[in-house]
Amino acid sequence: GVDLVFVVDTSLSMLAEDVKPSRIEKAKLEMKSFVKKLKGDRVGLIAFSGSSFLQCPLTLDYAAFFLFLDAVTVGYIPDPGSSLREGLENALRSFPKEEKKYKSVVIFSDGEIHEGMLPSLAKKASEEGVTVYAVGMGTKVGEPIPLKDQTGKIAGYKKDRAGQVVVSKLEEEVLRAIAAETGGLYFAVTPGEREIELIHQDMKKLGKKEFKKQLVVER
């Protein structure tokens, strides 16, 4: 198989519901669908907002991966913001260093990222043999970001400093550029998850290496 790290945006804008049930929940559903297609590939998970966290290291244990994935929510990482650079750097560190192939990253984000250094980071990923794919979560029309109370009811919407309701929109440019730089693909999210099938098919060009796993029983 190949090594595949999912990098998921958990910033506040991922609560927007222009993608049902919400951007973050749709991203989790797509990752589950993706992993169910895999056979023999190792998968890992990184969550990011203002900083990033290796939620699940590379593993062949898909059941464990799903447990780690279920725990990911918006607000999971307390640092505000949306630093894809942090998430991508963490992803590159999580791969075996000795190989220059069989490595891929799939990003799930709405692309609302305002930071430099991403072009150089994409170049570094390419040099290390990492192919980056991206799925844009949201729509170009966008929606306000709902703020919910403890019962799950909408208590209001995120506002800017001037008191205006913030409308969060899908920003594709950065995601598209990173994927192109590394030989990967970019797709906007769809209800039918067609993008998952297309990325899965394209990943076959990466080839496969042999993994072994060992089960240890501790009493």
Salt bridges, closest charged atoms under 4 A:
ASP3 OD1 - ARG42 NE 2.71
ASP3 OD2 - LYS209 NZ 3.30
GLU17 OE2 - LYS148 NZ 3.01
ASP18 OD2 - ARG23 NH2 2.80
GLU25 OE2 - LYS28 NZ 3.75
GLU30 OE2 - LYS26 NZ 3.42
ASP41 OD1 - LYS208 NZ 3.86
ASP70 OD1 - LYS32 NZ 2.76
GLU89 OE1 - ARG85 NH1 3.45
GLU99 OE1 - LYS209 NZ 2.42
ASP110 OD2 - ARG23 NH1 2.99
GLU115 OE1 - ARG85 NE 3.85
GLU127 OE2 - LYS123 NZ 2.82
GLU172 OE1 - LYS140 NZ 3.06
GLU172 OE1 - ARG176 NH2 3.24
GLU193 OE2 - LYS26 NZ 3.89
GLU197 OE1 - LYS37 NZ 2.77
ASP202 OD2 - LYS205 NZ 3.02
